[in-house]
């Protein structure tokens, strides 16, 4: 616009100097200043802070009401002896923690939780990685598989537990033929090992779809030239997976492992409550179900709060160790 105006006015002159005839050639930066002023006029400025406070206040209220306040109450109750029906409490200090740490039932739930977390995480990650490899190879119908394999994660844990309770029923379920061949071989209602296997399979089936998303994204983001070079060197499918794809996937594997291990401690209550109710003979009483028993069955609010505090610390330590291992491995690979 400035160049067109200069050509219309006449020959080039020094900016801001009048030419003969009374015409004036404006400075070149005059139009830039006006354009900048128009841009600044279109911006919206909020001088006060009340609008921002009003916008975030509802979210802060929800977080405080359903997260911070219950956490503070549980921390306080962990050091007190609450009456089952209310009406006061008594400060006992570390008495609740001492009682729980000396209880063999508590250590049984810890051991069962570790077994459940390790087996369900390993099974779900292995199944998800295998499915992601097949879909990444774009086999027949891979687009349908990619959409369908995500669905199990959307199923609520109680509904999933009810479905697998019928699927794995010893009298009419998927494994009923086993009992016809070897009577009594499969019975989750009476055998603790069978019950543990049942909840592990149910949880792994649910999280296999969740892990599948991350593994497939990691495989598709991998440079195809590396896989093609390995194939030209004579490496077979399994060799390429073990020596090329899996090492490059380790950051994703560690991330998925952290999420699965954490969720196996926190998201397993619905499956256990519907399928086994912690039995038989407390064989599937996981940590989270032990907290439920203390507060809703035994009405021991203080002990349940102490368990919840220990539960929270265990999860923090577990996540910290796994993330530290992932970080050291990533830094070592870069070096």
N, C-alpha and C positions, 0 to 999 in steps of 0.2 A: 504493500500500500504506500509506503514511504517513497519507494523508487518511482512508482507511477505518478505520484504528486510532484516529484522533482522534475520528471520529464515534461509534465504539463506546465510547470512554472517557467522552465527555461533552463539555461546552462547552469552547470554546477557552480555554486558560490560557497563561501565560508558559511557554516551554519550560524544562523542568528543574524546575518548581515542583510540589509535591504539592498535590492538591486534597483537599477534605474527604472522609473515608472511607478515607484511606490510599492512594488511587490516585495514580500518578505518570505525568505526561505527558512522554514522552521528547522530546528535541530532534529537530527535523525532519531535520537532517543526519546523524542517527545511521544511518539506513538507507542513505544515500548512501555513508557511510564503509564500511559492511559490504559493499556491492556492489562498491566499488572494491577492497576487500581481497580479495574472492573473485576478481575479475578478475586482480589481480596474482598470486594464487596459481596461476592456470592458466598463466601464462607460464613459458617455459623459459629459464633462464639458464645460460650456459657460462662458468665462471670461468677455465678454462685455455685456452691457445692451441693445445695439441697436437692437439685434434680438428680445428680448421681447417687446420692444417698437413698432417695426415694426409689430409684430403679433397682438397686441391689438389696434393699431392705427385705423384700419378701423371700429372696433366696437365702439371705443370711439368717432370717428367722427360722426357716425350715431346717437349715443345717444345725443351728443351735438347738432347736427343739428335739430333733430326731437323732443327732449324733453327739454333740458335745455335752449336752445335759445328761443323757443316759450314761455316757462314759464317765462323767464326773460322779454321778450317783453310784455306779458300780464300783468305782475306785474307793469311795467312802464306805460303802457296805462291805467291801472286802476286809476292812479292819474293825468291823462291828459285828455283834451278834443280834440279828434282827428277830423280832417275834414273828411267828408265822402269819398271824392275822393283824399285824401292825400294832401300834400302841406304844412304841418306844424301842430303844435299842441299847446295847451295852458295848462299850469300847473294849475290844479284846486284843488289839494290836496285831501281832503276827500269828495269833492263835488259829485262825482259819487256814492260813498257809501251812502251818505245822501239821494240822490235822489232815489236810489233803495230801501233803507230801509223805505222810506216814501211812496212808491208806493203800493197801494193795489193789483195791478196785481202781483207784486213780492210775496207778502205774500200769494196770492191765489195759485201761483205755488209751494210755499213751502208746504202749506197744502195738495195740491194734491199729491205732491211727497211723503210725509209721509204716506198718505193713500195707495198710490200705493205700496210703499216699504213694508209696514206691511202686506197687504193682499196678494201680490204676493209671498213674502217670506214664509208666513205661508202656503199658498196653495201648493206651489212647494215642500216644505219640508214635509208636510203631505202626499202628493201623493207619493213622492219618498220613504219615510219610509215604507209606506204600501206595495209598490211594492217590496222593499228590503226584507220585512218579508216574502212575498209569495215566492220569489225566494230562500231565505235562507232555506225554508222548503222543497225545492227540489220537488215541485209539477210537474205534468206531463208537459213536454216541457220547463222546467226551463232554460235549456241551450240556447234555442232559445230566450226566453224572456230576458235573461241576455245580449245577444248581441244586440237585437233589441231596447231595452229600452234606450240605450246610443245614438242612432242615432239623436234624436231631437236636441241635443246640438250642433251638427255639422252644422245645418242649419243656414244660415245667417239671421240676424234680418229683413232686408227688405223683403227677400223671405218668411220668416215666417209671417210677417205682411200681405203680399199680399195673402197668403194662407188662413189665418184666416179672412181676409176681405171678402172672398167669402164664407167661411164656416159659418160665423155668419151673413151673409147678411139677412136682414129681409124679402126680397121678394122671395129668392130661396135658402137660406142657410139651415143649419142644424136645426135651430129653426123657419123655415118658417111655420111649422104646428101650432106653438103657435099663430101666427097672424091670422091663419085661424079660430082658436077657439075663441081667444080674439083679435080682430083687434086692431093694434097699441100698443100691450103690449110690444113687443120687437122691438126697432128701435134705434140702436146706432147712426144713423145720426142725430136724433132729440133729443134724451134723453141723458143727460149727465151721468146719473147713468149707463145706458146701455153701453155707450161708455167706461166708466171706467171698467166695468165688462169685456168687450171684450178685452181690452189691458192687464188686469190682467190675464185672462185665457191664452192668447197667451204667455205672459212672463213666467207664471208658467209652461206651457206645455214645453217650451224650456228648462228651468232649472231643471225640474224634472229628466231628464236623467243625468244631471251633478251631482245632489245630490244623485241620486241612486247609483252611483259608490262608494261614500264615505260611505253611510249607509250600503251597502252590504259588503264592506270591514270590517267595524266595527263589523257587526254581525257575520261574518265568523271568525274573530279573537277572538271572545268572548269564554271563556272556556265553553264547552258543559256540563261539570259536574255540573255547577251552575244551568243550565236550567233543567237538569235531576233531580237534587235534589229538585228543586221547583215542578216539576211534581210529584215526589214521595210524596211530602207533600200535594198533592191534589190541587195545584194551576192550574187553567185553562189557556187557551192560552192567553186571554187578561190580566189575572192577572200576568202571567209571563212576558209579554211585559211591563206592567206598573211598576212592582215592581223589576224586575231583569234586563231586557235588556235595557230599556230606561235609568235608572240611570247610567249604565255602558257606555252608548253611549253619555253621556252629553258632554264630550270634543269634540267629532265629531260633535254633534249638534251645539255647539257654533261656531265651526270653519265654518261649512256650513252656519250658520246664518250670520256671518260676511261677507262672500263672497257674499251671495245672496243680503244682504242689500246694500252692496257697488255697486254691479253690477246693482241693480234695479235703482240706481241713474245715472249710467254711460252708461249702455248698453240698455237703453229703447228708445233711440232716434229713431232708425230705425223702431221699431214697431209703435210708436206714429205717426211718419211722414207718414207712408204708410196707416195706418188704420184710423186715425182721424184728422191728421194735427192740433192737439191741441184742436179741437172742440168736440162737439158743445158748443158755448158760453164759450170757454176757460175751459171747464170742464175737459179736459185731457192735459192741458198745464203744463207739469212737469217742474222741474227746468232746466233740460238739454235742453228742447225745448224752454224755455224762453231765454236762452243764444243764441240759434240759431236765434230766432226772433229778438233779439236786434242787432246782428251783420250783419245778412244777409237780414233782411227785413227793419229794421229801420235804418241800417247803423250807429248805435251808438256804435262805437268801444270801447270808454271809459267805457260806462255802461256795455257792454257785458264783458269786462275784469274785471270790479268790481264784476259782478256776478260770473265769473269764479273763482276769488280769494275767494269769500265767499263760493262758492261751494266746493272748495278744503279744506277750513278750516272745513266746516261741515262734510265732509267725514273723515277727520283726527280725529275729536272729536268723531264721531260715532264709528269708528274702535277702538279708544282708550278705550272708555267706554265698548264696548262689550268684548274686550280682557281683560280688568281689571276684569270684572264680571266673565269671564271664568277662569282667573287665581285664583281669590279668591275662587271660587267654587271648583277648583281642589285642592288647598292647604287645604281647609277645609275638603274635603273628605279624603285626606291623613292623616290629624291629627286625 
